[in-house]
Amino acid sequence: MNIKLHRIHSSLRQSKEVKEFNDNFINDITETLSNDDIFISEHADIDDMDLIFVESGGAEEAFLKIEKNIKTPFILLSTCKNNSLPACMEIKSYALSKKKEAAVILGEIPEICEAIKHFSSVYRAKQEISGSRLGVVGKPSDWLIYSKCDNSEVERRFGISIIDISMDEFMEEIDKKSYGHVRHLAELEKKWKKKETLEGALYIYGALKRLITRYQLDGLTVRCFDLLKAYKNTACLALALLNEEGYVATCEGDVPSMLTMYCLNKLHEDSSFQANPSLINFEERTVLFAHCTIPLDMVKEYSLDTHFESGLGIGIKGELSLGKCTLYKIGADFKEYVAIEGTIKSNENLKEYCRTQVSIELPPRSLMEFMGTSVGNHYIISYASEVNTFMALMDIYLGDDK
């Protein structure tokens, strides 16, 4: 990771002591980060990220002169000496007034280095996402009247190519009745005794795996309900296995959900759970989220059941770890996203809902925020807790920041 350093200060001449302090300050940071292959230079020819070193008060005018050449969000570094911090706050306020994200880094050298490493990981994730290929197998399900996207806008904003694959081609692959190596095959056979149904679910997995290879995909979303009529089976198991293998795979042709999960995966290298909000208990401030598939690497244990709506095929009933989580979703127009913190309080086993069920407690204000969101019928549940900087890089903002 190459970081270009921009040093700005007051037009007044710096004293020898101040300049020496600032030089030593930045040298200590540079030496520490070089151990993590993060290189800071004022003369970087190729830079992945910009770092604005606000050396003193009165640096605001100098910032305006370089503003147009700096990548957003603006990352401002303060020494907390020589009025550096108030200058940072003025610049940050200016940036926010222009609807541009900005952050101030300060503290002791180890804390500063950790913050810079965090921002560098965000920029790395953006670089990795650009050039990716995500597949849409079949069109989005008919009931997703909101959750449809402009493929050209996906490529413009994220650098991701959306590859449309027909259901006919998918079904031709399923009909080959082949699935190759399956990591948990012996375990799956113990959990599900109906061999024909299990093999049918694995044929769907094998078909999707071959499409991933054929089109060099990093992930996909599937119009999965069409499989119920054609094969009396579902893609629930296939998606659970693919997500565990690192291929983001979502249900119902829901492209915003796929994009949300893919961004989270690249940013935090963890799987996440696509689910429906199914029941709200206002007294306990909980929302029940449920779906019939979940990445197998995200659960403590799991059992197999049928798909809820149809009673066909194989669904996943997974048990998640309790604790802090966040509900995420990028809107279909890519202008906003939601990020609502909550706590997984319990795994449920209710008859009227999809197989994997978690009850998530939201603080009062967050519950009202959830009720006011408008990002479709799926939310992405993740143990990751920070996406704001990444979303700002994509020019996508929290719904109430529009």
C-alpha positions as a Markdown table, in Angstrom:
| # | Residue | x | y | z |
|---|---|---|---|---|
| 1 | Met | 0.0 | 0.0 | 0.0 |
| 2 | Asn | 1.4 | 3.4 | -1.1 |
| 3 | Ile | 0.2 | 6.5 | 0.7 |
| 4 | Lys | 0.9 | 9.9 | -0.6 |
| 5 | Leu | 1.6 | 12.4 | 2.2 |
| 6 | His | 0.4 | 16.0 | 1.8 |
| 7 | Arg | 1.9 | 18.4 | 4.4 |
| 8 | Ile | 0.0 | 21.6 | 5.0 |
| 9 | His | 0.6 | 24.4 | 7.5 |
| 10 | Ser | 0.1 | 28.1 | 8.1 |
| 11 | Ser | 1.5 | 30.5 | 5.6 |
| 12 | Leu | 3.6 | 31.9 | 8.5 |
| 13 | Arg | 7.1 | 30.5 | 8.6 |
| 14 | Gln | 7.5 | 27.4 | 10.9 |
| 15 | Ser | 10.0 | 27.7 | 13.6 |
| 16 | Lys | 12.9 | 25.3 | 13.5 |
| 17 | Glu | 11.6 | 23.5 | 16.6 |
| 18 | Val | 8.1 | 23.0 | 15.2 |
| 19 | Lys | 9.5 | 21.7 | 11.9 |
| 20 | Glu | 11.9 | 19.3 | 13.6 |
| 21 | Phe | 9.0 | 18.0 | 15.8 |
| 22 | Asn | 6.8 | 17.5 | 12.8 |
| 23 | Asp | 9.6 | 15.7 | 10.8 |
| 24 | Asn | 10.3 | 13.4 | 13.7 |
| 25 | Phe | 6.5 | 12.7 | 14.2 |
| 26 | Ile | 6.0 | 11.7 | 10.6 |
| 27 | Asn | 9.2 | 9.7 | 10.5 |
| 28 | Asp | 8.2 | 7.6 | 13.5 |
| 29 | Ile | 4.9 | 6.8 | 11.8 |
| 30 | Thr | 6.5 | 6.0 | 8.5 |
| 31 | Glu | 9.1 | 3.6 | 10.0 |
| 32 | Thr | 6.4 | 1.8 | 12.0 |
| 33 | Leu | 4.1 | 1.3 | 9.1 |
| 34 | Ser | 6.8 | 0.1 | 6.8 |
| 35 | Asn | 6.9 | -3.1 | 8.8 |
| 36 | Asp | 3.4 | -3.8 | 7.5 |
| 37 | Asp | 4.2 | -2.9 | 3.9 |
| 38 | Ile | 2.5 | 0.5 | 4.1 |
| 39 | Phe | 4.8 | 3.1 | 2.6 |
| 40 | Ile | 4.2 | 6.9 | 3.2 |
| 41 | Ser | 5.9 | 9.4 | 0.9 |
| 42 | Glu | 5.5 | 13.0 | -0.3 |
| 43 | His | 6.8 | 11.9 | -3.7 |
| 44 | Ala | 4.8 | 8.7 | -4.3 |
| 45 | Asp | 4.3 | 8.3 | -8.1 |
| 46 | Ile | 1.6 | 5.7 | -7.5 |
| 47 | Asp | -0.6 | 6.3 | -4.5 |
| 48 | Asp | -3.4 | 4.1 | -3.2 |
| 49 | Met | -4.5 | 6.6 | -0.6 |
| 50 | Asp | -3.9 | 10.2 | 0.4 |
| 51 | Leu | -2.9 | 11.3 | 3.9 |
| 52 | Ile | -3.2 | 15.0 | 4.8 |
| 53 | Phe | -0.7 | 16.0 | 7.6 |
| 54 | Val | -2.1 | 19.2 | 9.2 |
| 55 | Glu | 1.1 | 20.5 | 10.8 |
| 56 | Ser | -0.3 | 23.6 | 12.5 |
| 57 | Gly | -3.2 | 26.0 | 12.8 |
| 58 | Gly | -3.9 | 28.2 | 9.8 |
| 59 | Ala | -3.5 | 25.3 | 7.4 |
| 60 | Glu | -7.1 | 25.6 | 6.0 |
| 61 | Glu | -6.1 | 27.8 | 3.1 |
| 62 | Ala | -3.4 | 25.4 | 2.1 |
| 63 | Phe | -6.0 | 22.6 | 2.1 |
| 64 | Leu | -8.2 | 24.5 | -0.3 |
| 65 | Lys | -5.3 | 24.7 | -2.8 |
| 66 | Ile | -4.9 | 20.9 | -2.9 |
| 67 | Glu | -8.4 | 19.8 | -2.2 |
| 68 | Lys | -9.3 | 18.9 | -5.8 |
| 69 | Asn | -6.2 | 16.6 | -6.0 |
| 70 | Ile | -7.1 | 14.6 | -2.9 |
| 71 | Lys | -9.1 | 11.3 | -2.8 |
| 72 | Thr | -12.1 | 11.3 | -0.6 |
| 73 | Pro | -12.7 | 10.6 | 2.2 |
| 74 | Phe | -10.2 | 13.2 | 3.5 |
| 75 | Ile | -7.9 | 11.5 | 6.0 |
| 76 | Leu | -6.5 | 14.3 | 8.3 |
| 77 | Leu | -3.5 | 13.6 | 10.6 |
| 78 | Ser | -3.1 | 15.8 | 13.7 |
| 79 | Thr | -0.2 | 16.2 | 16.1 |
| 80 | Cys | -2.5 | 17.9 | 18.6 |
| 81 | Lys | 0.2 | 20.5 | 18.9 |
| 82 | Asn | 0.6 | 24.0 | 17.4 |
| 83 | Asn | -3.2 | 24.3 | 16.8 |
| 84 | Ser | -3.1 | 21.3 | 14.5 |
| 85 | Leu | -6.3 | 19.9 | 15.9 |
| 86 | Pro | -8.6 | 22.9 | 15.5 |
| 87 | Ala | -7.4 | 23.3 | 11.9 |
| 88 | Cys | -8.3 | 19.6 | 11.3 |
| 89 | Met | -11.8 | 20.2 | 12.8 |
| 90 | Glu | -12.3 | 23.3 | 10.6 |
| 91 | Ile | -11.3 | 21.3 | 7.5 |
| 92 | Lys | -13.5 | 18.3 | 8.5 |
| 93 | Ser | -16.5 | 20.6 | 9.0 |
| 94 | Tyr | -15.9 | 22.2 | 5.6 |
| 95 | Ala | -15.7 | 18.8 | 4.0 |
| 96 | Leu | -18.9 | 17.6 | 5.6 |
| 97 | Ser | -20.7 | 20.8 | 4.6 |
| 98 | Lys | -19.8 | 19.8 | 1.0 |
| 99 | Lys | -21.2 | 16.3 | 1.5 |
| 100 | Lys | -17.7 | 14.9 | 1.5 |
| 101 | Glu | -16.5 | 12.4 | 4.1 |
| 102 | Ala | -13.5 | 13.3 | 6.4 |
| 103 | Ala | -11.8 | 11.7 | 9.4 |
| 104 | Val | -9.3 | 13.0 | 11.9 |
| 105 | Ile | -6.5 | 10.7 | 13.1 |
| 106 | Leu | -4.7 | 11.6 | 16.4 |
| 107 | Gly | -3.2 | 10.1 | 19.5 |
| 108 | Glu | 0.0 | 8.3 | 20.3 |
| 109 | Ile | 2.1 | 6.8 | 17.5 |
| 110 | Pro | 0.8 | 3.2 | 17.9 |
| 111 | Glu | -2.8 | 4.5 | 17.9 |
| 112 | Ile | -2.2 | 6.6 | 14.8 |
| 113 | Cys | -0.6 | 3.7 | 13.0 |
| 114 | Glu | -3.5 | 1.4 | 13.8 |
| 115 | Ala | -5.9 | 4.0 | 12.4 |
| 116 | Ile | -3.9 | 4.4 | 9.2 |
| 117 | Lys | -3.8 | 0.6 | 8.8 |
| 118 | His | -7.5 | 0.6 | 9.1 |
| 119 | Phe | -8.0 | 3.2 | 6.4 |
| 120 | Ser | -5.4 | 1.4 | 4.2 |
| 121 | Ser | -7.4 | -1.8 | 4.5 |
| 122 | Val | -10.5 | 0.0 | 3.4 |
| 123 | Tyr | -8.7 | 1.3 | 0.3 |
| 124 | Arg | -7.3 | -2.2 | -0.3 |
| 125 | Ala | -10.9 | -3.6 | -0.3 |
| 126 | Lys | -12.0 | -1.0 | -2.8 |
| 127 | Gln | -9.1 | -2.0 | -5.1 |
| 128 | Glu | -10.0 | -5.7 | -4.8 |
| 129 | Ile | -13.6 | -5.0 | -5.6 |
| 130 | Ser | -12.8 | -3.1 | -8.7 |
| 131 | Gly | -12.6 | -5.6 | -11.6 |
| 132 | Ser | -14.7 | -8.2 | -9.9 |
| 133 | Arg | -17.4 | -10.2 | -11.7 |
| 134 | Leu | -20.7 | -11.1 | -10.1 |
| 135 | Gly | -23.3 | -13.3 | -11.7 |
| 136 | Val | -27.1 | -13.0 | -11.8 |
| 137 | Val | -28.5 | -16.5 | -12.6 |
| 138 | Gly | -32.0 | -15.8 | -14.0 |
| 139 | Lys | -33.7 | -12.5 | -13.4 |
| 140 | Pro | -34.5 | -11.2 | -9.9 |
| 141 | Ser | -37.6 | -12.9 | -8.4 |
| 142 | Asp | -40.9 | -11.3 | -9.5 |
| 143 | Trp | -41.7 | -10.0 | -6.0 |
| 144 | Leu | -38.5 | -8.0 | -5.8 |
| 145 | Ile | -40.2 | -4.9 | -7.3 |
| 146 | Tyr | -37.7 | -2.6 | -5.6 |
| 147 | Ser | -34.5 | -4.7 | -5.4 |
| 148 | Lys | -33.4 | -4.3 | -9.1 |
| 149 | Cys | -30.3 | -2.5 | -10.2 |
| 150 | Asp | -28.8 | -0.8 | -13.3 |
| 151 | Asn | -25.9 | -3.0 | -14.3 |
| 152 | Ser | -24.0 | -0.1 | -15.8 |
| 153 | Glu | -24.4 | 1.9 | -12.6 |
| 154 | Val | -22.9 | -1.1 | -10.6 |
| 155 | Glu | -19.9 | -1.0 | -12.9 |
| 156 | Arg | -19.5 | 2.8 | -12.8 |
| 157 | Arg | -19.7 | 3.0 | -9.0 |
| 158 | Phe | -18.1 | -0.2 | -7.9 |
| 159 | Gly | -16.0 | -1.3 | -10.9 |
| 160 | Ile | -17.9 | -4.6 | -10.7 |
| 161 | Ser | -19.2 | -6.3 | -13.9 |
| 162 | Ile | -22.6 | -8.0 | -13.6 |
| 163 | Ile | -22.8 | -11.1 | -15.7 |
| 164 | Asp | -26.3 | -12.2 | -16.7 |
| 165 | Ile | -26.7 | -16.0 | -16.9 |
| 166 | Ser | -30.0 | -17.6 | -18.1 |
| 167 | Met | -32.0 | -20.1 | -16.2 |
| 168 | Asp | -31.9 | -22.4 | -19.2 |
| 169 | Glu | -28.1 | -22.5 | -19.0 |
| 170 | Phe | -28.2 | -23.1 | -15.3 |
| 171 | Met | -30.7 | -25.9 | -15.7 |
| 172 | Glu | -28.6 | -27.5 | -18.4 |
| 173 | Glu | -25.8 | -27.7 | -15.9 |
| 174 | Ile | -28.1 | -29.1 | -13.2 |
| 175 | Asp | -29.2 | -31.8 | -15.6 |
| 176 | Lys | -25.6 | -33.1 | -15.9 |
| 177 | Lys | -26.2 | -34.5 | -12.4 |
| 178 | Ser | -22.6 | -33.9 | -11.2 |
| 179 | Tyr | -21.2 | -32.0 | -8.2 |
| 180 | Gly | -17.6 | -33.0 | -7.8 |
| 181 | His | -15.9 | -32.6 | -4.4 |
| 182 | Val | -18.1 | -31.5 | -1.5 |
| 183 | Arg | -16.2 | -30.6 | 1.7 |
| 184 | His | -18.9 | -31.8 | 4.1 |
| 185 | Leu | -20.4 | -34.7 | 2.2 |
| 186 | Ala | -20.0 | -37.3 | 4.9 |
| 187 | Glu | -21.5 | -35.0 | 7.5 |
| 188 | Leu | -24.4 | -34.0 | 5.2 |
| 189 | Glu | -25.2 | -37.7 | 4.5 |
| 190 | Lys | -25.5 | -38.3 | 8.2 |
| 191 | Lys | -27.7 | -35.3 | 8.7 |
| 192 | Trp | -30.0 | -36.0 | 5.8 |
| 193 | Lys | -31.0 | -39.6 | 5.0 |
| 194 | Lys | -33.0 | -39.0 | 1.9 |
| 195 | Lys | -30.3 | -39.7 | -0.7 |
| 196 | Glu | -32.2 | -38.5 | -3.8 |
| 197 | Thr | -33.1 | -35.1 | -2.2 |
| 198 | Leu | -29.5 | -34.6 | -1.0 |
| 199 | Glu | -28.1 | -35.5 | -4.4 |
| 200 | Gly | -30.5 | -33.1 | -6.1 |
| 201 | Ala | -29.4 | -30.3 | -3.9 |
| 202 | Leu | -25.8 | -31.1 | -4.6 |
| 203 | Tyr | -26.4 | -31.2 | -8.4 |
| 204 | Ile | -27.6 | -27.5 | -8.0 |
| 205 | Tyr | -24.3 | -26.8 | -6.1 |
| 206 | Gly | -22.2 | -28.4 | -8.8 |
| 207 | Ala | -24.1 | -26.5 | -11.5 |
| 208 | Leu | -23.4 | -23.2 | -9.8 |
| 209 | Lys | -19.8 | -24.1 | -9.2 |
| 210 | Arg | -19.3 | -24.8 | -12.9 |
| 211 | Leu | -20.9 | -21.5 | -13.8 |
| 212 | Ile | -18.6 | -19.7 | -11.4 |
| 213 | Thr | -15.6 | -21.3 | -13.2 |
| 214 | Arg | -17.0 | -20.7 | -16.7 |
| 215 | Tyr | -17.7 | -17.0 | -16.2 |
| 216 | Gln | -14.8 | -16.4 | -13.7 |
| 217 | Leu | -17.2 | -15.1 | -11.0 |
| 218 | Asp | -16.4 | -13.9 | -7.6 |
| 219 | Gly | -20.0 | -14.5 | -6.5 |
| 220 | Leu | -23.6 | -14.8 | -7.7 |
| 221 | Thr | -27.3 | -14.5 | -6.9 |
| 222 | Val | -29.8 | -17.0 | -8.0 |
| 223 | Arg | -33.5 | -16.9 | -9.0 |
| 224 | Cys | -33.9 | -19.9 | -6.8 |
| 225 | Phe | -37.7 | -20.4 | -6.5 |
| 226 | Asp | -37.9 | -21.5 | -10.1 |
| 227 | Leu | -36.1 | -24.7 | -9.0 |
| 228 | Leu | -39.0 | -25.8 | -6.8 |
| 229 | Lys | -41.2 | -26.5 | -9.8 |
| 230 | Ala | -38.5 | -27.9 | -12.1 |
| 231 | Tyr | -36.6 | -30.0 | -9.6 |
| 232 | Lys | -38.6 | -30.2 | -6.4 |
| 233 | Asn | -35.5 | -28.8 | -4.7 |
| 234 | Thr | -33.8 | -25.6 | -3.7 |
| 235 | Ala | -30.5 | -23.8 | -3.9 |
| 236 | Cys | -30.3 | -23.3 | -0.1 |
| 237 | Leu | -27.6 | -25.9 | 0.5 |
| 238 | Ala | -25.6 | -24.8 | -2.6 |
| 239 | Leu | -25.5 | -21.2 | -1.4 |
| 240 | Ala | -24.5 | -22.3 | 2.1 |
| 241 | Leu | -21.6 | -24.3 | 0.7 |
| 242 | Leu | -20.5 | -21.6 | -1.8 |
| 243 | Asn | -20.5 | -18.8 | 0.8 |
| 244 | Glu | -18.3 | -21.0 | 3.1 |
| 245 | Glu | -15.9 | -21.4 | 0.2 |
| 246 | Gly | -15.6 | -17.7 | -0.2 |
| 247 | Tyr | -18.0 | -17.1 | -3.2 |
| 248 | Val | -20.6 | -14.7 | -2.1 |
| 249 | Ala | -24.0 | -16.3 | -3.0 |
| 250 | Thr | -27.4 | -14.9 | -2.3 |
| 251 | Cys | -31.0 | -15.8 | -2.9 |
| 252 | Glu | -33.8 | -14.7 | -5.2 |
| 253 | Gly | -31.7 | -12.7 | -7.7 |
| 254 | Asp | -31.4 | -9.9 | -5.1 |
| 255 | Val | -28.5 | -7.8 | -6.5 |
| 256 | Pro | -28.4 | -5.2 | -3.7 |
| 257 | Ser | -28.1 | -8.0 | -1.2 |
| 258 | Met | -25.3 | -9.6 | -3.2 |
| 259 | Leu | -23.4 | -6.3 | -3.5 |
| 260 | Thr | -23.8 | -5.6 | 0.2 |
| 261 | Met | -22.5 | -9.1 | 1.2 |
| 262 | Tyr | -19.7 | -8.9 | -1.3 |
| 263 | Cys | -18.5 | -5.5 | 0.0 |
| 264 | Leu | -18.6 | -6.8 | 3.6 |
| 265 | Asn | -16.7 | -9.9 | 2.6 |
| 266 | Lys | -13.9 | -7.9 | 1.0 |
| 267 | Leu | -13.8 | -5.4 | 3.8 |
| 268 | His | -13.8 | -7.8 | 6.7 |
| 269 | Glu | -13.1 | -11.2 | 5.1 |
| 270 | Asp | -16.1 | -12.7 | 7.0 |
| 271 | Ser | -19.3 | -14.3 | 5.8 |
| 272 | Ser | -22.7 | -12.6 | 6.5 |
| 273 | Phe | -26.4 | -13.7 | 6.6 |
| 274 | Gln | -29.1 | -12.6 | 4.1 |
| 275 | Ala | -32.4 | -12.7 | 5.9 |
| 276 | Asn | -36.0 | -11.5 | 6.0 |
| 277 | Pro | -37.3 | -9.3 | 8.9 |
| 278 | Ser | -40.2 | -11.5 | 9.8 |
| 279 | Leu | -41.6 | -10.5 | 13.2 |
| 280 | Ile | -41.3 | -7.4 | 15.4 |
| 281 | Asn | -41.8 | -7.5 | 19.2 |
| 282 | Phe | -42.1 | -3.8 | 20.2 |
| 283 | Glu | -42.2 | -4.6 | 23.9 |
| 284 | Glu | -38.9 | -6.4 | 23.8 |
| 285 | Arg | -37.5 | -4.3 | 21.0 |
| 286 | Thr | -36.6 | -7.4 | 19.0 |
| 287 | Val | -36.8 | -8.2 | 15.3 |
| 288 | Leu | -36.9 | -11.9 | 14.2 |
| 289 | Phe | -34.8 | -12.4 | 11.1 |
| 290 | Ala | -35.1 | -15.7 | 9.2 |
| 291 | His | -34.0 | -17.4 | 6.0 |
| 292 | Cys | -33.5 | -21.0 | 4.8 |
| 293 | Thr | -29.8 | -20.7 | 4.0 |
| 294 | Ile | -26.8 | -19.3 | 5.8 |
| 295 | Pro | -23.0 | -19.7 | 5.2 |
| 296 | Leu | -21.8 | -22.8 | 7.0 |
| 297 | Asp | -18.7 | -21.0 | 8.3 |
| 298 | Met | -21.0 | -18.5 | 10.1 |
| 299 | Val | -22.8 | -21.0 | 12.4 |
| 300 | Lys | -21.8 | -22.8 | 15.5 |
| 301 | Glu | -23.8 | -25.9 | 14.4 |
| 302 | Tyr | -26.5 | -26.6 | 12.0 |
| 303 | Ser | -29.2 | -29.2 | 11.0 |
| 304 | Leu | -31.0 | -29.8 | 7.8 |
| 305 | Asp | -34.7 | -29.3 | 7.2 |
| 306 | Thr | -37.0 | -28.7 | 4.2 |
| 307 | His | -37.3 | -25.4 | 2.5 |
| 308 | Phe | -40.0 | -23.5 | 4.6 |
| 309 | Glu | -42.4 | -22.1 | 2.0 |
| 310 | Ser | -42.5 | -25.3 | -0.1 |
| 311 | Gly | -41.6 | -28.1 | 2.2 |
| 312 | Leu | -39.3 | -29.3 | -0.5 |
| 313 | Gly | -35.6 | -29.8 | -0.9 |
| 314 | Ile | -33.1 | -29.0 | 1.9 |
| 315 | Gly | -33.0 | -25.9 | 4.0 |
| 316 | Ile | -30.3 | -24.9 | 6.6 |
| 317 | Lys | -31.2 | -24.4 | 10.2 |
| 318 | Gly | -28.1 | -22.8 | 11.6 |
| 319 | Glu | -27.3 | -21.6 | 15.1 |
| 320 | Leu | -25.4 | -18.3 | 15.3 |
| 321 | Ser | -23.3 | -17.0 | 18.1 |
| 322 | Leu | -25.0 | -14.5 | 20.4 |
| 323 | Gly | -23.7 | -10.9 | 20.7 |
| 324 | Lys | -23.2 | -7.7 | 18.9 |
| 325 | Cys | -24.1 | -7.5 | 15.2 |
| 326 | Thr | -25.0 | -5.0 | 12.6 |
| 327 | Leu | -27.8 | -4.9 | 10.0 |
| 328 | Tyr | -26.5 | -3.7 | 6.6 |
| 329 | Lys | -28.0 | -3.0 | 3.2 |
| 330 | Ile | -27.1 | -0.9 | 0.2 |
| 331 | Gly | -30.1 | 0.7 | -1.5 |
| 332 | Ala | -31.0 | -0.3 | -5.0 |
| 333 | Asp | -30.1 | 3.2 | -6.3 |
| 334 | Phe | -26.7 | 3.1 | -4.6 |
| 335 | Lys | -27.3 | 6.5 | -3.1 |
| 336 | Glu | -27.7 | 5.3 | 0.5 |
| 337 | Tyr | -27.2 | 2.4 | 2.8 |
| 338 | Val | -28.3 | 1.4 | 6.3 |
| 339 | Ala | -26.1 | 0.3 | 9.2 |
| 340 | Ile | -28.1 | -0.5 | 12.4 |
| 341 | Glu | -26.3 | -2.0 | 15.4 |
| 342 | Gly | -28.1 | -4.6 | 17.4 |
| 343 | Thr | -27.5 | -7.7 | 19.6 |
| 344 | Ile | -28.3 | -11.3 | 18.7 |
| 345 | Lys | -30.2 | -12.4 | 21.8 |
| 346 | Ser | -31.3 | -15.9 | 20.8 |
| 347 | Asn | -31.7 | -18.5 | 18.1 |
| 348 | Glu | -35.4 | -19.4 | 17.6 |
| 349 | Asn | -37.3 | -22.4 | 16.5 |
| 350 | Leu | -40.7 | -21.1 | 15.4 |
| 351 | Lys | -42.9 | -23.1 | 13.0 |
| 352 | Glu | -44.2 | -20.2 | 11.0 |
| 353 | Tyr | -40.8 | -18.9 | 9.7 |
| 354 | Cys | -37.8 | -19.8 | 7.6 |
| 355 | Arg | -35.4 | -22.4 | 9.1 |
| 356 | Thr | -32.5 | -20.2 | 10.4 |
| 357 | Gln | -34.0 | -17.8 | 12.9 |
| 358 | Val | -32.4 | -15.2 | 15.1 |
| 359 | Ser | -33.9 | -12.6 | 17.4 |
| 360 | Ile | -32.0 | -9.3 | 17.3 |
| 361 | Glu | -32.5 | -6.7 | 20.0 |
| 362 | Leu | -32.3 | -3.1 | 18.8 |
| 363 | Pro | -32.0 | 0.0 | 21.0 |
| 364 | Pro | -35.2 | 2.2 | 20.9 |
| 365 | Arg | -33.8 | 4.7 | 18.5 |
| 366 | Ser | -32.4 | 2.0 | 16.3 |
| 367 | Leu | -35.8 | 0.2 | 16.2 |
| 368 | Met | -37.4 | 3.4 | 15.0 |
| 369 | Glu | -34.6 | 3.8 | 12.4 |
| 370 | Phe | -35.2 | 0.2 | 11.2 |
| 371 | Met | -38.9 | 0.9 | 10.8 |
| 372 | Gly | -38.1 | 3.9 | 8.8 |
| 373 | Thr | -35.7 | 2.2 | 6.3 |
| 374 | Ser | -36.6 | 1.5 | 2.8 |
| 375 | Val | -34.0 | -0.9 | 1.3 |
| 376 | Gly | -36.1 | -3.9 | 0.4 |
| 377 | Asn | -37.2 | -7.1 | 2.0 |
| 378 | His | -33.7 | -8.5 | 2.8 |
| 379 | Tyr | -31.1 | -7.3 | 5.3 |
| 380 | Ile | -27.6 | -8.5 | 5.7 |
| 381 | Ile | -26.6 | -9.5 | 9.2 |
| 382 | Ser | -22.9 | -9.3 | 10.0 |
| 383 | Tyr | -20.6 | -9.4 | 13.0 |
| 384 | Ala | -18.5 | -6.6 | 11.3 |
| 385 | Ser | -19.0 | -3.2 | 12.8 |
| 386 | Glu | -17.5 | -0.5 | 10.6 |
| 387 | Val | -18.2 | 0.3 | 6.9 |
| 388 | Asn | -18.7 | 4.1 | 6.9 |
| 389 | Thr | -15.3 | 4.9 | 5.4 |
| 390 | Phe | -15.7 | 2.2 | 2.7 |
| 391 | Met | -19.1 | 3.4 | 1.8 |
| 392 | Ala | -17.9 | 7.0 | 1.6 |
| 393 | Leu | -15.3 | 5.8 | -0.9 |
| 394 | Met | -18.1 | 4.5 | -3.0 |
| 395 | Asp | -20.0 | 7.8 | -2.6 |
| 396 | Ile | -22.8 | 6.0 | -0.7 |
| 397 | Tyr | -24.1 | 7.5 | 2.5 |
| 398 | Leu | -26.2 | 6.6 | 5.5 |
| 399 | Gly | -29.9 | 7.2 | 4.8 |
| 400 | Asp | -30.2 | 10.1 | 7.1 |
| 401 | Asp | -27.1 | 11.8 | 5.7 |
| 402 | Lys | -28.4 | 12.3 | 2.2 |
